[in-house]
Each structure stands twice: as C-alpha cells, then as structure tokens.
Amino acid sequence: MRKAVLLALFVTLLAWRPLCAQSPKLIQFSLEDGLPSTEVYDLLEDHQGYLWIATDHGLCRYDGYTFRIFTTEDGLTDNTVFDLLEDEAGRIWTTTYAGGISYCVNERCYPHPSNAKIIELLGTNYPDGISFLSDGTMRLTSSLSRVLEPRVIEVDTKGNVRLVQNCLRLEKQPGFGPNREHAIATIDSIKSGILQPEYQRNYIRVGPNEHLLTSYRSVIRWSEESQIFDRADLDHQILSFYQDREENVWVGHLVGKGISFLPKGRLSEASTESFLKGRTIADIHQDREGNLWFCTLEDGLYMMPSLVFKTYGKEDGVADPKITSLGKNLDNRVYCSSYGGQYFFVDADQPLELIGKPRTNVPAYDAVTHPDGTLFFTSGNIFENGTLRRLGPRERASNSKSVLCLRNGDILFGRPLGISIFRNKIYQSMLPIPRDLFKYITALHEEPDGSIWMGTLSGTFVYQKDTLIDMATFDERYRIRASDFVRHPEGHLFIATKGLGLLIRKGEELHQLTVEDGLNGNMLRTVFLENDSTLWLGSNLGLNRVIFSTDSLFHPLRIEGYRTSDGLPSDEINHVLKANNLIWLATSKGLTYFDPQDLKPYAIPPRVHITQAFIKGEVWDTTSTRQLNYDQNDLSFQFLGISVRDADRNRYRYRLQGYDDQWIETSTREANFTNLPSGDYTFAVTACNNKGYWQPVHQTLQFSIAAHFTDLWWFRLGVSLLVAFCIYLLIRALLARQRTRETLDRRIIESEQKALRAQINPHFIFNAMNSIQYFISGNDKKRASIYLSRFSMLMRKILEDSRKNLIALEEELDNLRHYLQLEHLRFPDKFTYQIKVDPELDPFEVELPPMIIQPFLENAIWHGLMPKTEPGQLWLIFRKTDTGMCCEVIDNGIGRVASQQSKKDKRHRSTGIQNTQERIQVINSMFKSHMTLEIDDPTDANGNSLGTRIKIDIPRFR
C-alpha cells in the first residue's frame, strides 16, 4: 500500500527545502554517482554485505565502489522495482509495478513461475511488500491492503496461490523461523482499541515480546509482557519507519515532509528532530557498518555515517561556511569567525548569534579572550561591552595570523614581520626581532618561564630574555613551520607542524608522531589538549584523537582518525576547542560540535569476496571446475572488500599457499600469477577498512594444476636413465678431448710468451748495441769496456730466465739494477734513479714473470727523461698488497703527450710497452690471474706535465 500512496501523491510533492540546522552530515548518491533513477523505493543489505536498491529504472547492487544495474534485459519482470527481500538461500526477491515478482541470483534475475496466477488475483493492483514464513511460504501485500479490506496473497513452496485475510504489512526484518512467522501478526493479536481502522499500517518486531507499529501519523510501541503502550503522534502521514541499533526510531513521511527522529526513550516524551525536509522518504535502513540510509523519491539515496557530528552551515546563516577561528568567553560561550569576516556566538542546538557587522571582511585566523572578557581577533577587530569594533591603529594589528594573551594581560599579535604588543588595548611597541630572520608569524605560545615560542614560515623560534633563539640549530625538525602549540601540565610541549606531524618536546628530548603512527596526515593545522591523556589534532586530512598512557606522553596508547566518511562536513580542521563538555571544530564547511563520549572508532572491517578469476585472460568459472590442466597456469584473481565508508581507502592482503606463504599487502583489487607449476593451491584474501581493522575471516579459493605427462614419475625415470647413459658417454669423450686441448693450449701459450720475450730481448739488445756504438764512436774505450762487461752479464741472466715462466723478485731486481746501471753509465748527467722495496716483501719468495718491468724503465728513460734539458729522476717502487704486490715506475720527464709529439715528428715507433701489454694478457690467460696495468700523467695546477706514473698490480701466482 505504501508504494500506491507514493505514486498517487508524488505529483504534489513540496518544493525542495534546505536541511535543518545543526544537521548531521548526509552523503548523497544520485544519477552522477551511478544510480539509474532519483526515485528510490527500497534498500536491502544482503548477507554478503552488498546493498540492493529498488528504483524506478531498475534494480541496483552497490559494493561501495560502483552500482551494478539489473533491468528486464537481465530477467526482471519490470524496471520499476518496489520491495526487496533476501531468503534463506541468498536469493534477492523483488516486487514490481507490473505485478510480477522475480528473484536475483548469480548476476541474473528470474521470474516466479506463479506470476500469471499472482497477477490474475491482483487485478489492476500490484504487490508492494514481500515476506516469508518459516516453512518457505511467501506472502505479498498489494496496493489495496486495508484494515477492513485486506488483500494479501500467499504462495506456498509448491506454487499454490491464494488470498489470506487479516494481516498487517511487515517491515523487513532479517532472519527466519518462529519469530519471523510471529512478526506477521493478525489484527486480532493486537489489543482492541489501540489501532483504529486507518489507512497505511506497518509493523516491526523489535524484541522477543516488543513491537513497533505505525498508524497514519502515529508510532506505537507495544510490550506483550507488560501490556504497556507508548505512542508518539507526529504532524505528517507516515510512509516508512525504522529502529536503529541504539533504539532510536526514524520515521519517513509522505509528500516531501522528510524524516522525524525520535531518540531512544519513551516515544511520548521524545523530542522530535527533523531531517531531509523537502524529500519523501520511501525507506530507511541501517547497514552493518552503522550507516543510516534514506531512500527518497526526489534526490536518490542519502547516507548518514554518524549522528555524533552536528554542523552549522550556510542554512544557519553563515555566508561563508569556512570557519577560521574558535574561542570561548568568560561565560564559557563559544565564539567563532568565518573566512568571510562574520563573527558569531553559538550554543549547542541553538541558532547562531551574530556578534556584529565588521567594517571589513578580513578573516580572523585566530582569537583570544582577555581576562577582562574582551575578545581579540587577528583581523584587528575586538568585541567589548557588546560591541564589535576595530582595534587601532589599523596598521599595527591587522594582517595577523596569530594572537596571544600573556599572563600579564598584554596582547601579542603575530604579524608578517614581527610581533605587535598591545596593553590596555593600545599599541605599545614591537618586539625587537630582526626582520630578515623570518617571515609571517603563524603561531604564538607563552611558556611558564616567560619565553615566547613562535611558529613562522621559516621554522620555530623562541624569544627569551631579549634574545631570539633559532630552534633549528638544535634539531633540523624545528625548521619546518609550526602551526600551533599546547603545553601539558607535566611539561611536555606539543607542536603541530605543517609537514612533520606532531612534535613532542620534554627538556632536550624531541619525539615525533606521523602518518606511520596512525595520523590522518602530517600537515597539522591545530592541536588541542582536552585533558591529561587526550589530545586532538586537526589537519587537512581530518581529525585525530590521540590517547596517551599515564606512563609516557611520547608513546600514545592509540590514535583514532575521523574524516568526512565518518560524518565530518570537511576534512580541513582549522581549530579545535572544548566547551560545555562538547568538542567544537572549525572546519572549511561549517562549525561542527559533538560529545566526545559518543565518538566511537569505526571498527567494522569490510566483507571480502573473490569476485572473478581468469585463466590467461579468459573468465574462469570456479563453480564448475577447480582442476586445471598443466597449461592453465597463468591466473589472476579479482577481489572486493565491501565497505560503503571510504571504500577507496580499503587495503588488501593476499597469498597463494602452495606457491608462496607470504602475505602481500596492496591497495589494488587484483592479484596475478604466471607460470605456476603443477600442484595444489589455496588463494586467500582479506581486507581492512580505512581505520586499519582487518577482516579476520579470509576468503579462499582452492584449486589444483595437473602435471604434464613429462612430469610423471615413470617418464622422468626413463628419461633420467637415458640421459645418465648419454652423459656418461659424453663425459668420457669430453674428458679425453679436454686433456688434449689443455696440452695444446698450454703449448700455444708458452710459445706465445716465448715469442713475446723474443720480441722484447731484441728490442733491448738493439738499444744496448746503440749505446756501445756510441761509446766507441766517442773513443771512450774504458766506458765502452765497462758497459760491454755489464751488458754481457745482463744478457747471460736474460738468457737463463727466458726458459722460466716465473722468477723470484730478487732475480728480477738484480736484472733491473744491471739495466739501470747500463743506462746511467751512458747518460750519467741525464737522470738519477732509486729502487725501493717494501720491507714486508720477501724478494726470495715473491715471484713474477721475467722482463715484465724492464720495458717501462726503458720507455721512461728514453722517451720521458732523455728529451729533458735538465737532469730527471726515476723511481722504481715495490709495495706489498692484499692480492700480491704493486710495482710503480715513476719519472718526472716530459710526459706522454710531449713524447708522442716527439715520436710523431721523428716518425719513431716504439713497441716495447705494446709488447708488454700483450704479454700481460697472455700471462693472465695462462695463469688464470688478474695482472693489471695503469698509466697516469699527473699535471700541475696550470696543466703542465709532471711526468709519467706506471702502476702494475702483480697477483700471487702460487
């Protein structure tokens, strides 16, 4: 009958009117959010947590993210859906305007097989209510259900359809069984005389022996046990009603009269509040999370997350609802100012009282009460003796961001470039603060020792005994902007910052609370200490309540977060204040207040579901098969945590047991696995809400991937035996071939090394012969004889070492000394040399390849030192290293650049170093070693060459 009244009166609906004053936050869902129609008739939450919505243009299912719409194309009997109910099997039943009924299951809708008979009995009417008895019998109320002319259709489980008499309409109640059957009461079971034969009756069973009934404009509570009737008479005709978990009664009215709210207690004594005026309320429902839902015929759905928060906004006379400051006067009355420059007094549940009209619309970002009762605003306005006026001179007080009343009664205004001092409302002076140290002062605080703490755009400063202290010199965290201060009685200083969360200072200790600890955000705007253990923080991302233990104020017991999804009008909290046992919030969308004792953390975790699974991108019907082939091993899973409160901030954990037992946490709703091996698997997923409460029950999906025949034991055994035999034959052949190759490779390497040595020796001999020829041509027979004697000794030594791959360092040093003596004998005035050996090196134990260093000495003498006009210096140094030893050949000659130019001019081509580099490569290949060569050309500050430095790292060869 309810829906008939709706359709008949919908054309006479009143025009839309604003929400009532101090109303809780209502979140609207309309066409823009995915609803197919703004005419919503009914709402149901099923056992899985989905919300089902009956509209004029189809049936909707809402999961907190999107609306899934079902129409006649999906099996509905008609697109105008009126009533919803879930049966024990989880099927969602619907009644429609066309008269038929249908049920939805597994993404499809199916008409009832007895629809033809039902429509015949209804005639021109339609069913507008549906219920089930404990034996599965269905009862339908129709558009002609009246007390004196009831029209209820009953359909049993065999499909038999009949009319029944004397039944009240039943509002939806979960569950089945005797209590359910008893809830469908007959008129004779209600005490005579209480219900008059009136139009439109509804019934709810709210306890074992307690009932709620409505009759036209009355709500009646009846106790069978005490036979007590409690009645509330309202001003408007009742269309829907509901009792929430707190035993508050919500009544929806016809023709745009909105909702009446009857708080818990006796109905006859309840103080009625009204919401959603201008709307027709077709249905009311409270979901498992505690959100209240209101179905309207004009504006779609409304959700009320909480009754705790109440807000003054534009509809209450605030031209600009952005509230920028809060305070309380000596009478404990709350005052506030808006960004538009309005100033108000306010008491809970009372209209705002405009303080006065300011001369300018400059916003007040802070306010303070003087001990004499005068209110000072940072805009330069003061409220004194009932009058709002300017504090002059104007340029000394306006443009302030903060204001502070000192214990001596002086008023400080924090201005762009300093602090103005007012005494007896007259400007006195500016604090002597260097203007170039910081910009705007945004927060002020006085400590018991008289020091003034200042939050500025340049960080936190302290003014103490005429000295300005930059706190960032003690800790870099003070360099971030401080937006507010508050002191705990135990001496802790709480500092709200714009970027680092909350800083807690005690003596020299400084602790920090951030989003990692549970804060909504690190950009804090205000901090307020309610009592010794409770701190309130306002940020750009909501409100936090921090609860401390008595043992430590550095480590909170818990941190609670509240946002618009919890009922706040805005996430921007500019100020927090407590007055008359209420917490007041200055938000960017109104002035909000609440009783902190009513504030409860939202602890209901989402119900999580695995919504779909895919095999290589194709939909996998998990209900038909869980045994997969070996090549069906690229899988993905989509899952969903149903929560209508800030669902986008849900988080998930999933794992695939049998593959990896570690939980993976994510904010996405999909998991992918590729190239899974054969085996048994269990995919598990859970979810948590935006408060961090995890669903303890995991949704799981078990499946198996079959092994390929090549993975079966008999196949593997046969292949293993065959492979083992082949490997045996192959290894024998490889070993024989390897021995032959190793012998050949060693001979080749030894031949290459001998060839390189053969190239080096002629090169040295050629240079030595030139030297002897030089002495003979100069008729210096004595030096030629000495040179020839030493040369023969060196050649004999070189010939002996040429048969060896490695010689002792002592032998190599002996060869090098002979060589240097020969060169120095010829050019005694051109260079001097030094040989240094690390004492930690044992020259008889350390080995190295022969003739590996001599070419670099030769190159240093002939190409580095000889072209110099003045005598040069040559150093040969041996040092011990962790891997062996290091040899350095250093000269202060003309450098490689000048030497290369000289060679280019003379068309000379030196091959000694190139041969040695190639020899090093052969040695490394032969000994599997890592001998390296580095050549460096140091220069002075002007870029002039200081000579050449050659470094050879020689590893241990044995």
C-alpha positions, 0 to 999 in steps of 0.5 A, spaced: 500 500 500 505 504 501 508 504 494 500 506 491 500 512 496 507 514 493 505 514 486 498 517 487 501 523 491 508 524 488 505 529 483 504 534 489 510 533 492 513 540 496 518 544 493 525 542 495 527 545 502 534 546 505 536 541 511 535 543 518 540 546 522 545 543 526 544 537 521 548 531 521 552 530 515 548 526 509 552 523 503 548 523 497 548 518 491 544 520 485 544 519 477 552 522 477 554 517 482 551 511 478 544 510 480 539 509 474 533 513 477 532 519 483 526 515 485 528 510 490 523 505 493 527 500 497 534 498 500 536 491 502 543 489 505 544 482 503 548 477 507 554 478 503 554 485 505 552 488 498 546 493 498 540 492 493 536 498 491 529 498 488 528 504 483 524 506 478 529 504 472 531 498 475 534 494 480 541 496 483 547 492 487 552 497 490 559 494 493 561 501 495 565 502 489 560 502 483 552 500 482 551 494 478 544 495 474 539 489 473 533 491 468 528 486 464 534 485 459 537 481 465 530 477 467 526 482 471 519 482 470 519 490 470 524 496 471 520 499 476 522 495 482 518 496 489 520 491 495 526 487 496 527 481 500 533 476 501 531 468 503 534 463 506 538 461 500 541 468 498 536 469 493 534 477 492 526 477 491 523 483 488 516 486 487 514 490 481 509 495 478 507 490 473 505 485 478 510 480 477 515 478 482 522 475 480 528 473 484 536 475 483 541 470 483 548 469 480 548 476 476 541 474 473 534 475 475 528 470 474 521 470 474 516 466 479 513 461 475 506 463 479 506 470 476 500 469 471 496 466 477 499 472 482 497 477 477 490 474 475 488 475 483 491 482 483 487 485 478 489 492 476 493 492 483 500 490 484 504 487 490 508 492 494 511 488 500 514 481 500 515 476 506 516 469 508 514 464 513 518 459 516 516 453 512 518 457 505 511 460 504 511 467 501 506 472 502 505 479 498 501 485 500 498 489 494 496 496 493 489 495 496 491 492 503 486 495 508 484 494 515 477 492 513 479 490 506 485 486 506 488 483 500 494 479 501 496 473 497 500 467 499 504 462 495 506 456 498 513 452 496 509 448 491 506 454 487 499 454 490 496 461 490 491 464 494 488 470 498 489 470 506 485 475 510 487 479 516 494 481 516 498 487 517 504 489 512 511 487 515 517 491 515 523 487 513 526 484 518 532 479 517 532 472 519 527 466 519 523 461 523 518 462 529 519 469 530 519 471 523 512 467 522 510 471 529 512 478 526 506 477 521 501 478 526 493 478 525 489 484 527 486 480 532 493 479 536 493 486 537 489 489 543 482 492 541 482 499 541 489 501 540 489 501 532 483 504 529 481 502 522 486 507 518 489 507 512 497 505 511 499 500 517 506 497 518 509 493 523 516 491 526 518 486 531 523 489 535 524 484 541 522 477 543 515 480 546 516 488 543 513 491 537 513 497 533 507 499 529 505 505 525 498 508 524 497 514 519 501 519 523 502 515 529 508 510 532 506 505 537 510 501 541 507 495 544 510 490 550 506 483 550 509 482 557 507 488 560 501 490 556 504 497 556 503 502 550 507 508 548 505 512 542 508 518 539 503 522 534 507 526 529 504 532 524 505 528 517 502 521 514 507 516 515 510 512 509 516 508 512 519 507 519 525 504 522 529 502 529 536 503 529 541 499 533 541 504 539 533 504 539 532 510 536 526 510 531 526 514 524 520 515 521 519 517 513 513 521 511 509 522 505 509 528 500 516 531 501 515 532 509 522 528 510 524 524 516 522 525 524 527 522 529 525 520 535 531 518 540 531 512 544 526 513 550 519 513 551 516 515 544 511 520 548 516 524 551 521 524 545 523 530 542 522 530 535 528 532 530 527 533 523 531 531 517 531 531 509 525 536 509 523 537 502 524 529 500 519 523 501 522 518 504 520 511 501 525 507 506 530 507 511 535 502 513 541 501 517 547 497 514 552 493 518 557 498 518 552 503 522 550 507 516 543 510 516 540 510 509 534 514 506 531 512 500 527 518 497 523 519 491 526 526 489 534 526 490 536 518 490 539 515 496 542 519 502 547 516 507 548 518 514 555 515 517 554 518 524 549 522 528 555 524 533 557 530 528 552 536 528 554 542 523 552 549 522 552 551 515 550 556 510 542 554 512 544 557 519 546 563 516 553 563 515 555 566 508 561 563 508 561 556 511 569 556 512 570 557 519 577 560 521 577 561 528 574 558 535 574 561 542 570 561 548 568 567 553 568 568 560 561 565 560 564 559 557 560 561 550 563 559 544 565 564 539 567 563 532 569 567 525 568 565 518 573 566 512 568 571 510 569 576 516 562 574 520 563 573 527 558 569 531 556 566 538 553 559 538 550 554 543 549 547 542 542 546 538 541 553 538 541 558 532 547 562 531 548 569 534 551 574 530 556 578 534 556 584 529 557 587 522 565 588 521 567 594 517 571 589 513 571 582 511 578 580 513 578 573 516 580 572 523 585 566 523 585 566 530 582 569 537 583 570 544 579 572 550 582 577 555 581 576 562 577 582 562 572 578 557 574 582 551 575 578 545 581 579 540 581 577 533 587 577 528 583 581 523 584 587 528 577 587 530 575 586 538 568 585 541 567 589 548 561 591 552 557 588 546 560 591 541 564 589 535 569 594 533 576 595 530 582 595 534 587 601 532 591 603 529 589 599 523 596 598 521 599 595 527 594 589 528 591 587 522 594 582 517 595 577 523 595 570 523 596 569 530 594 572 537 596 571 544 594 573 551 600 573 556 599 572 563 600 579 564 594 581 560 598 584 554 596 582 547 601 579 542 599 579 535 603 575 530 604 579 524 608 578 517 614 581 520 614 581 527 610 581 533 605 587 535 604 588 543 598 591 545 596 593 553 590 596 555 588 595 548 593 600 545 599 599 541 605 599 545 611 597 541 614 591 537 618 586 539 625 587 537 626 581 532 630 582 526 626 582 520 630 578 515 630 572 520 623 570 518 617 571 515 609 571 517 608 569 524 603 563 524 603 561 531 604 564 538 605 560 545 607 563 552 611 558 556 611 558 564 618 561 564 616 567 560 619 565 553 615 566 547 615 560 542 613 562 535 611 558 529 613 562 522 614 560 515 621 559 516 621 554 522 620 555 530 623 560 534 623 562 541 624 569 544 627 569 551 630 574 555 631 579 549 634 574 545 631 570 539 633 563 539 633 559 532 630 552 534 633 549 528 640 549 530 638 544 535 634 539 531 633 540 523 625 538 525 624 545 528 625 548 521 619 546 518 613 551 520 609 550 526 602 551 526 600 551 533 602 549 540 599 546 547 603 545 553 601 539 558 601 540 565 607 535 566 611 539 561 611 536 555 610 541 549 606 539 543 607 542 536 603 541 530 607 542 524 605 543 517 609 537 514 612 533 520 606 531 524 606 532 531 612 534 535 613 532 542 618 536 546 620 534 554 627 538 556 632 536 550 628 530 548 624 531 541 619 525 539 615 525 533 608 522 531 606 521 523 602 518 518 606 511 520 603 512 527 596 512 525 595 520 523 590 522 518 596 526 515 602 530 517 600 537 515 597 539 522 593 545 522 591 545 530 592 541 536 588 541 542 589 538 549 582 536 552 585 533 558 591 529 561 591 523 556 587 526 550 589 530 545 586 532 538 589 534 532 586 537 526 589 537 519 587 537 512 586 530 512 581 530 518 581 529 525 585 525 530 584 523 537 590 521 540 590 517 547 596 517 551 598 512 557 599 515 564 606 512 563 609 516 557 606 522 553 611 520 547 608 513 546 600 514 545 596 508 547 592 509 540 590 514 535 583 514 532 582 518 525 575 521 523 574 524 516 568 526 512 566 518 511 565 518 518 560 524 518 565 530 518 562 536 513 570 537 511 576 534 512 580 541 513 580 542 521 582 549 522 581 549 530 579 545 535 576 547 542 572 544 548 566 547 551 560 545 555 563 538 555 562 538 547 568 538 542 567 544 537 571 544 530 572 549 525 572 546 519 572 549 511 564 547 511 561 549 517 562 549 525 561 542 527 560 540 535 559 533 538 560 529 545 566 526 545 563 520 549 559 518 543 565 518 538 566 511 537 572 508 532 569 505 526 571 498 527 567 494 522 572 491 517 569 490 510 566 483 507 571 480 502 569 476 496 573 473 490 569 476 485 572 473 478 578 469 476 581 468 469 585 463 466 590 467 461 585 472 460 579 468 459 573 468 465 574 462 469 568 459 472 570 456 479 563 453 480 564 448 475 571 446 475 577 447 480 582 442 476 586 445 471 590 442 466 598 443 466 597 449 461 592 453 465 597 456 469 597 463 468 591 466 473 589 472 476 584 473 481 579 479 482 577 481 489 572 486 493 572 488 500 565 491 501 565 497 505 560 503 503 565 508 508 571 510 504 571 504 500 577 507 496 581 507 502 580 499 503 587 495 503 588 488 501 592 482 503 593 476 499 597 469 498 597 463 494 599 457 499 602 452 495 606 457 491 608 462 496 606 463 504 607 470 504 602 475 505 602 481 500 599 487 502 596 492 496 591 497 495 589 494 488 583 489 487 587 484 483 592 479 484 596 475 478 600 469 477 604 466 471 607 460 470 605 456 476 607 449 476 603 443 477 600 442 484 595 444 489 593 451 491 589 455 496 588 463 494 586 467 500 584 474 501 582 479 506 581 486 507 581 492 512 577 498 512 580 505 512 581 505 520 586 499 519 581 493 522 582 487 518 577 482 516 579 476 520 575 471 516 579 470 509 576 468 503 579 462 499 579 459 493 582 452 492 584 449 486 589 444 483 594 444 476 595 437 473 602 435 471 604 434 464 605 427 462 613 429 462 612 430 469 610 423 471 614 419 475 615 413 470 617 418 464 622 422 468 625 415 470 626 413 463 628 419 461 633 420 467 636 413 465 637 415 458 640 421 459 645 418 465 647 413 459 648 419 454 652 423 459 656 418 461 658 417 454 659 424 453 663 425 459 668 420 457 669 423 450 669 430 453 674 428 458 679 425 453 678 431 448 679 436 454 686 433 456 688 434 449 686 441 448 689 443 455 696 440 452 695 444 446 693 450 449 698 450 454 703 449 448 700 455 444 701 459 450 708 458 452 710 459 445 706 465 445 710 468 451 716 465 448 715 469 442 713 475 446 720 475 450 723 474 443 720 480 441 722 484 447 730 481 448 731 484 441 728 490 442 733 491 448 739 488 445 738 493 439 738 499 444 744 496 448 748 495 441 746 503 440 749 505 446 756 501 445 756 504 438 756 510 441 761 509 446 766 507 441 764 512 436 766 517 442 773 513 443 771 512 450 774 505 450 774 504 458 766 506 458 765 502 452 769 496 456 765 497 462 758 497 459 760 491 454 762 487 461 755 489 464 751 488 458 754 481 457 752 479 464 745 482 463 744 478 457 747 471 460 741 472 466 736 474 460 738 468 457 737 463 463 730 466 465 727 466 458 726 458 459 722 460 466 715 462 466 716 465 473 722 468 477 723 470 484 723 478 485 730 478 487 732 475 480 728 480 477 731 486 481 738 484 480 736 484 472 733 491 473 739 494 477 744 491 471 739 495 466 739 501 470 746 501 471 747 500 463 743 506 462 746 511 467 753 509 465 751 512 458 747 518 460 750 519 467 748 527 467 741 525 464 737 522 470 738 519 477 734 513 479 732 509 486 729 502 487 725 501 493 722 495 496 717 494 501 720 491 507 714 486 508 716 483 501 720 477 501 724 478 494 726 470 495 719 468 495 715 473 491 715 471 484 713 474 477 714 473 470 721 475 467 722 482 463 715 484 465 718 491 468 724 492 464 720 495 458 717 501 462 724 503 465 726 503 458 720 507 455 721 512 461 728 513 460 728 514 453 722 517 451 720 521 458 727 523 461 732 523 455 728 529 451 729 533 458 734 539 458 735 538 465 737 532 469 730 527 471 729 522 476 726 515 476 723 511 481 722 504 481 717 502 487 715 495 490 709 495 495 706 489 498 698 488 497 692 484 499 692 480 492 700 480 491 704 486 490 704 493 486 710 495 482 710 503 480 715 506 475 715 513 476 719 519 472 718 526 472 720 527 464 716 530 459 710 526 459 706 522 454 703 527 450 710 531 449 713 524 447 708 522 442 709 529 439 716 527 439 715 520 436 710 523 431 715 528 428 721 523 428 716 518 425 719 513 431 715 507 433 716 504 439 713 497 441 716 495 447 710 497 452 705 494 446 709 488 447 708 488 454 701 489 454 700 483 450 704 479 454 700 481 460 694 478 457 697 472 455 700 471 462 693 472 465 690 467 460 695 462 462 695 463 469 688 464 470 690 471 474 688 478 474 695 482 472 693 489 471 696 495 468 695 503 469 698 509 466 697 516 469 700 523 467 699 527 473 699 535 471 700 541 475 695 546 477 696 550 470 696 543 466 703 542 465 706 535 465 709 532 471 711 526 468 709 519 467 706 514 473 706 506 471 702 502 476 702 494 475 698 490 480 702 483 480 697 477 483 700 471 487 701 466 482 702 460 487 
